[in-house]
Amino acid sequence: MKDATGEPVRKRKRRRRSKSGQVQQAAAVGAARDASPAKLAAAPGPDHSGRNRSKKHRQRRSLQGRPLATGEKTRPIADAAARPQPHNPAFVVRAEERPTYSQKGPEDRFGNGQAFSHGYDSASPLYAALDLGTNNCRLLIAQPTRPGQFRVVDAFSRIVRLGEGLGASGRLSEDAMDRSIEALKVCAGKLKSREIRKTRLIATEATRAAENGEAFLERVFAETGLELEIITRETEARLAVSGCSSLVGRETKSVVLFDIGGGSSEIAVIKIGENRSSRLANHITHWTSLPVGVVTLSERHGGQHVTPESFETMVVEVQGMLAKFDCPEIHTLDNPGDENGFHLIGTSGTVTTLAGVHLELPRYDRRKVDGLWLSDDEVSAMQARLLSWDFTARAANPCIGPDRADLVLAGCAILEAIRRRWPSERMRVADRGLREGLLTDMMADDGVWRRGRARRSTRAPATHGSHEGKTQ
């Protein structure tokens, strides 16, 4: 064949697939039709190396797809759901917040336990904090990042009710100890699987008050290899303050921080002068620990069927305990209109539950709760709302659940007594506590952030993902 000029025209050769190739393709199509989604996800994709190389060259010519500079590393795009919320951008985003694990979500609230693991920087040391309380067993493993910050790489939480029946018998029951040891075995496995620089494992009120508390810890060591220490009430109060440091703004002059636990409630009065210490716990002027928590109070007065009369009885009992707390009146507002001068901070399941109910969350989400401000009227309205519900209604609420339905009003009674002692126009909610305080103190004692500042002064600032935030 020739063209208009008389020159011969070359015919393009059409590539033909061999019969064997067609058979292989048909077999692959049939296998894909019958394969499960899991197998399909694991199967290798087609080879587009040539097309990818072409695309790569095209991207080099464009700004959006520019090649990485020497030494520049890619950074994974953080899940938008795991980013810190505007109301509290400074706090470390904990592993529990990610979509696969929401802290105090259904599994945690209902006692099945939940865990989450996240990748970490192998060059940075790991620290671990475990808190075995009257109601919960919690573990965090984290590593320091920028000054005053850390990234959680592993977490575990389970409702164990270690203090169940303690108020009546004075001893830890066999069932409660068995539940706690099963949870601690999970924690032990996590701790053994990582190389951790420093670990602190604590037990609080239930173990502290029980006649067989020391014997229980010996059993824990024999069966799990974990050596827990029983901390004092003063240490517990200081750790709660350390864990909530970033929620106290620079403009705040004084704070009453309270931690309503399962077997005890710690209260710290904090006054901040002109020179604020890097450790907020250094500003504690007075503290107390009430020998009452949500578990002990509900067992004494009944937690399932609570009337306005029985609720008031609980409030009056706690008020009597607070009356023995020798603490001067708080005069902090130089200007009566300055609402930032004084406020309450609550760190406990009680206040986080109130916040979740207030927000009408379909499922508890700590990202929306931690750092939230509630006015005095809003707290009163939520307490009245919970008091109007029967046990079934409380158990059906996604932010309470059946495992906490008999405890939440006892917690509200303790909260009400605190509010009557220290009236405040607003309260800040903290979904954090002893574990964060333990991690912060260990990292500060090791000076990891001081060394980090020294290194960064000689080089360009490092980039970080969204799984971190300020804790102090």
C-alpha positions in Angstrom: 0.0 0.0 0.0 1.3 3.5 -0.9 0.4 7.0 0.2 -0.3 10.0 -2.0 3.4 10.6 -2.6 3.9 7.1 -3.8 5.9 6.0 -0.7 5.0 2.7 0.9 3.0 2.9 4.1 4.1 0.7 7.0 1.4 -1.3 8.6 1.1 -1.2 12.4 1.4 -4.7 13.9 -1.5 -5.5 16.1 -0.4 -7.2 19.3 -2.2 -10.5 19.7 -2.6 -12.3 22.9 -1.7 -15.9 22.9 -4.3 -18.5 23.6 -2.4 -19.3 26.8 -2.6 -15.7 27.9 -6.4 -15.6 27.2 -6.9 -18.8 29.2 -4.9 -17.3 32.1 -6.9 -14.1 32.0 -10.2 -16.0 32.0 -9.0 -18.1 34.9 -8.1 -15.0 36.8 -11.5 -13.4 36.2 -13.3 -16.5 37.4 -11.1 -16.7 40.5 -11.8 -13.0 41.3 -15.5 -13.6 40.9 -15.4 -16.3 43.6 -12.8 -14.8 45.9 -13.6 -13.3 49.2 -13.0 -9.6 49.9 -10.1 -10.5 52.2 -8.4 -12.6 49.5 -9.0 -9.8 46.9 -7.3 -7.3 49.2 -4.3 -9.5 49.6 -4.0 -10.3 45.9 -1.3 -8.5 44.0 -2.6 -5.9 41.5 -1.7 -5.6 37.8 1.8 -4.4 36.9 1.5 -0.8 35.8 5.2 -0.1 36.4 5.6 1.5 32.9 2.5 3.7 33.4 3.7 4.6 36.9 7.1 5.6 35.5 5.5 7.9 33.0 3.2 9.4 35.6 6.3 10.0 37.8 8.0 11.9 35.0 4.9 14.0 34.4 4.7 14.8 38.1 8.3 16.1 38.2 7.2 18.8 35.8 4.3 20.0 38.0 4.4 21.8 41.4 1.8 19.5 43.1 3.7 16.4 42.3 7.2 17.7 42.8 9.8 15.1 43.8 10.9 15.0 47.5 14.0 17.0 48.3 17.0 15.2 49.7 16.3 14.0 53.2 12.6 14.9 53.0 10.4 12.1 54.3 6.8 11.4 53.6 4.3 11.8 56.4 1.1 9.8 56.5 -2.1 11.8 56.2 -3.7 11.8 59.7 -7.3 10.6 60.0 -9.5 13.7 60.2 -11.5 12.0 63.0 -8.4 11.8 65.1 -7.4 15.4 65.0 -7.6 17.6 68.1 -10.8 19.6 68.3 -10.7 23.4 68.3 -11.8 23.7 71.9 -8.7 21.9 73.1 -6.0 21.9 70.4 -3.1 21.5 72.8 -3.8 18.1 74.3 -2.2 14.9 73.1 -4.6 12.9 70.9 -4.6 9.6 72.5 -4.8 6.3 70.7 -8.2 5.6 72.2 -9.6 8.5 70.1 -9.0 6.9 66.7 -12.0 5.4 65.0 -11.0 1.8 65.9 -11.1 2.6 69.6 -13.1 5.4 71.2 -12.2 5.7 74.9 -15.2 4.8 77.1 -17.0 3.6 74.1 -19.4 0.6 74.3 -16.7 -2.0 74.8 -15.0 -0.1 77.6 -18.2 1.2 79.2 -19.7 -2.3 79.3 -16.7 -4.0 80.6 -15.5 -6.1 77.7 -12.2 -4.2 77.5 -10.6 -2.7 74.5 -7.1 -2.0 73.3 -5.4 -0.2 70.5 -1.9 -0.2 69.1 -0.3 2.6 67.0 3.0 2.8 65.2 5.9 4.7 66.9 9.3 6.1 66.4 11.9 3.5 67.3 14.4 6.1 68.1 12.4 7.6 70.9 12.1 6.0 74.3 8.9 4.4 75.6 7.2 5.0 78.9 4.3 3.1 80.4 1.7 4.0 83.1 -0.9 1.6 84.6 -3.7 2.6 86.9 -5.6 -0.1 88.7 -8.5 1.7 90.3 -11.6 0.7 92.2 -13.6 0.5 89.0 -11.2 0.4 86.0 -7.9 -1.1 84.9 -6.1 1.3 82.4 -2.8 1.2 80.6 -1.0 3.8 78.4 2.3 3.4 76.6 3.7 6.6 75.1 6.8 8.3 73.9 7.9 11.9 74.3 7.8 14.2 71.3 8.1 18.0 71.4 8.6 19.7 74.8 5.7 18.9 77.2 4.2 16.5 74.7 3.9 12.8 74.1 2.4 10.4 71.6 0.4 7.4 72.8 1.4 4.2 70.9 -0.6 1.6 72.9 -3.5 1.7 75.2 -5.9 -0.6 77.1 -8.9 -0.1 79.4 -11.4 -2.4 81.0 -14.0 -2.1 83.7 -13.1 -4.6 86.4 -15.0 -3.3 89.5 -12.2 -4.3 91.9 -13.9 -2.6 94.8 -17.2 -4.4 94.4 -18.5 -5.3 97.9 -15.5 -3.7 99.6 -17.6 -1.3 101.6 -19.6 -4.1 103.3 -16.8 -6.7 103.8 -13.7 -4.7 103.9 -12.0 -7.2 101.6 -11.6 -7.7 97.9 -13.8 -10.4 96.6 -12.5 -13.4 94.7 -14.5 -12.6 91.6 -13.3 -9.0 91.6 -9.7 -10.1 92.0 -10.1 -12.6 89.2 -11.5 -10.0 86.8 -8.7 -7.6 87.6 -6.0 -10.2 87.1 -7.4 -11.2 83.7 -7.2 -7.5 82.7 -3.7 -7.2 84.1 -2.5 -10.2 82.1 -3.4 -8.3 79.0 -1.5 -5.3 80.2 1.5 -7.6 81.0 1.5 -8.9 77.5 1.6 -5.4 76.1 4.5 -4.4 78.4 6.6 -7.4 77.6 6.2 -7.0 73.9 7.9 -3.6 73.9 11.3 -2.2 75.1 10.2 0.4 77.7 12.6 2.7 79.4 10.5 3.5 82.5 7.3 2.0 83.9 5.1 3.0 86.8 2.2 0.7 87.8 -0.1 2.0 90.6 -3.1 0.8 92.6 -5.4 3.2 94.3 -8.3 3.2 96.8 -9.7 -0.3 96.6 -6.3 -2.0 97.1 -5.3 0.7 99.6 -8.4 0.2 101.8 -8.8 -3.6 101.6 -7.6 -5.9 104.3 -6.3 -8.3 101.7 -4.9 -5.5 99.4 -1.3 -6.5 99.9 -2.1 -10.2 99.5 -3.8 -9.4 96.2 -0.8 -7.6 94.9 1.4 -10.6 95.7 -1.0 -12.7 93.7 -0.9 -10.2 90.9 2.9 -10.5 90.8 2.9 -14.3 90.9 0.4 -14.6 88.1 1.3 -11.7 85.8 4.8 -10.6 86.8 3.6 -7.0 87.4 4.7 -5.3 90.6 2.1 -2.7 91.5 2.6 0.0 94.1 -0.2 1.4 96.3 0.1 5.2 96.1 -1.0 7.6 98.8 -4.1 9.8 98.5 -1.8 12.9 98.3 0.1 11.3 95.4 -3.1 10.5 93.7 -4.3 14.1 94.0 -1.0 15.4 92.6 -1.1 13.0 89.6 -4.6 14.1 88.7 -3.4 17.7 88.6 -0.4 16.8 86.5 -2.6 15.0 84.0 -4.9 18.0 83.6 -2.2 20.8 83.5 -2.9 21.9 79.9 -6.6 22.6 80.7 -5.6 25.4 83.0 -5.2 28.5 80.9 -2.6 31.1 81.5 -5.3 33.6 82.5 -6.6 31.4 85.3 -5.8 32.6 88.8 -7.2 29.6 90.8 -8.8 26.2 90.2 -10.5 23.5 92.3 -9.7 20.3 90.5 -11.5 17.1 91.6 -11.2 13.5 90.6 -14.3 11.4 91.5 -13.1 7.9 91.6 -14.7 4.5 92.5 -13.6 4.3 96.1 -12.3 7.8 96.9 -12.5 11.4 95.6 -9.5 13.6 95.5 -9.8 17.4 95.6 -6.9 19.9 95.0 -7.1 23.7 95.5 -4.7 25.4 93.1 -3.6 29.0 93.2 -1.4 30.4 90.5 0.6 33.5 91.0 2.6 35.6 88.5 5.3 33.0 88.1 3.7 29.8 86.9 5.7 26.7 87.4 6.2 24.2 84.6 4.5 21.7 86.9 1.0 22.8 87.9 1.1 20.4 90.9 3.6 22.8 92.5 0.8 25.3 92.9 -1.4 23.1 95.0 -2.1 24.9 98.3 -4.6 22.6 99.9 -5.8 19.1 99.1 -8.1 16.4 100.5 -9.2 12.9 99.7 -12.7 11.9 100.6 -13.1 8.2 101.5 -16.1 7.9 99.2 -16.5 7.3 95.5 -19.2 6.2 93.0 -18.9 2.5 93.9 -18.9 2.9 97.7 -21.6 5.6 97.7 -24.0 3.7 95.4 -23.6 0.5 97.4 -24.4 2.4 100.6 -27.5 4.2 99.3 -28.5 2.1 96.3 -27.7 3.1 92.8 -30.4 1.5 90.7 -33.5 3.3 92.1 -32.6 6.8 93.1 -35.2 9.3 94.2 -34.7 13.0 94.8 -34.8 12.3 98.5 -32.2 9.6 98.4 -30.1 11.8 96.1 -30.2 14.6 98.6 -29.2 12.2 101.3 -26.1 11.3 99.4 -25.2 15.0 98.8 -25.6 15.8 102.5 -23.3 12.9 103.5 -20.6 14.2 101.2 -21.1 17.7 102.4 -20.4 16.5 105.9 -17.0 15.1 104.7 -16.2 18.3 102.9 -17.0 20.4 106.0 -14.0 18.8 107.7 -11.7 20.0 104.9 -9.8 23.0 106.3 -9.5 25.2 103.3 -9.7 29.0 103.3 -12.2 30.8 101.1 -11.0 31.4 97.6 -10.7 35.1 96.7 -9.1 35.2 93.3 -11.1 37.7 91.2 -9.5 41.1 91.1 -12.3 42.0 88.8 -15.7 40.4 89.7 -16.5 40.4 86.0 -13.4 38.3 85.1 -14.9 34.9 84.7 -11.5 33.4 83.8 -10.2 34.0 87.3 -11.6 30.8 89.0 -13.3 27.7 87.7 -13.8 24.0 88.5 -12.1 21.1 86.6 -13.6 17.7 86.9 -11.8 14.6 85.8 -13.9 11.5 86.2 -16.5 9.3 84.6 -19.2 11.4 86.2 -18.3 14.7 84.5 -17.5 13.1 81.2 -20.9 11.3 81.3 -22.7 14.6 82.0 -20.9 16.1 79.1 -21.8 13.3 76.7 -25.4 13.4 77.7 -25.4 17.2 77.4 -24.0 17.0 73.9 -26.5 14.2 73.1 -23.8 12.1 71.5 -25.0 8.9 69.8 -21.8 7.3 71.1 -19.3 8.6 73.6 -16.5 10.5 71.9 -13.7 11.9 74.1 -12.6 14.3 71.4 -15.8 16.2 71.8 -15.8 15.9 75.6 -12.3 16.5 76.8 -11.8 20.2 77.4 -15.5 21.1 77.1 -16.8 23.9 79.2 -20.2 23.5 81.0 -22.0 26.4 82.6 -23.4 26.1 86.1 -26.9 26.0 84.7 -26.0 23.3 82.2 -24.6 21.1 84.9 -27.7 21.5 87.1 -29.9 20.7 84.1 -28.0 17.5 83.3 -28.1 16.3 86.9 -31.9 16.9 87.0 -32.3 15.1 83.7 -30.4 12.0 84.9 -32.3 12.0 88.2 -35.6 12.0 86.2 -34.6 8.8 84.4 -35.1 5.3 85.8 -32.3 2.7 85.7 -33.5 1.3 82.3 -33.3 4.7 80.7 -29.9 5.5 82.1 -28.6 2.1 80.9 -30.0 2.7 77.4 -28.1 6.0 77.0 -25.0 5.4 74.9 -22.8 7.7 77.1 -23.7 5.7 80.2 -24.5 2.1 79.5 -25.6 -0.7 81.9 -22.2 -1.0 83.7 -22.4 2.7 84.8 -26.1 3.2 85.2 -26.0 2.4 88.9 -23.0 4.6 89.5 -23.6 7.9 87.7 -26.1 9.4 90.2 -23.8 8.7 93.1 -21.1 10.5 91.2 -23.5 13.4 90.6 -24.2 13.6 94.3 -20.5 14.0 95.0 -20.3 16.6 92.2 -23.2 18.5 93.7 -21.6 18.6 97.1 -18.4 20.0 95.5 -20.4 22.6 93.6 -22.1 23.8 96.8 -18.8 24.2 98.6 -17.1 26.0 95.7 -19.8 27.8 93.6 -18.5 28.6 90.1 -20.0 29.9 86.9 -18.4 27.2 84.8 -16.7 23.8 85.0 -14.2 22.3 82.5 -14.5 18.6 81.7 -11.3 16.5 81.6 -11.2 13.0 80.1 -7.8 12.3 81.4 -6.2 11.6 84.8 -3.7 9.5 86.6 -2.1 7.8 83.6 -1.4 11.1 81.9 0.0 12.4 85.1 2.3 9.4 85.6 3.6 9.7 82.0 4.2 13.5 82.3 6.1 13.2 85.6 8.3 10.3 84.4 9.2 12.1 81.2 9.9 15.4 83.0 12.1 13.6 85.6 14.1 12.1 82.8 14.6 15.5 81.2 13.7 14.2 77.8 12.1 17.5 76.8 15.1 19.5 77.9 17.4 17.4 75.8 14.9 17.7 72.9 15.1 21.5 73.1 18.8 21.4 73.0 18.9 19.2 69.9 16.3 21.3 68.1 18.2 24.5 68.7 20.9 23.3 66.2 18.6 22.1 63.5 15.4 22.8 61.7 12.1 22.1 63.5 10.8 18.6 63.1 7.4 18.0 61.6 4.9 16.0 63.6 1.6 14.2 62.9 -1.6 14.9 64.7 -1.3 12.3 67.4 0.3 14.5 69.9 -0.4 17.5 72.0 0.6 19.5 75.1 0.2 17.8 78.4 1.9 20.3 80.7 
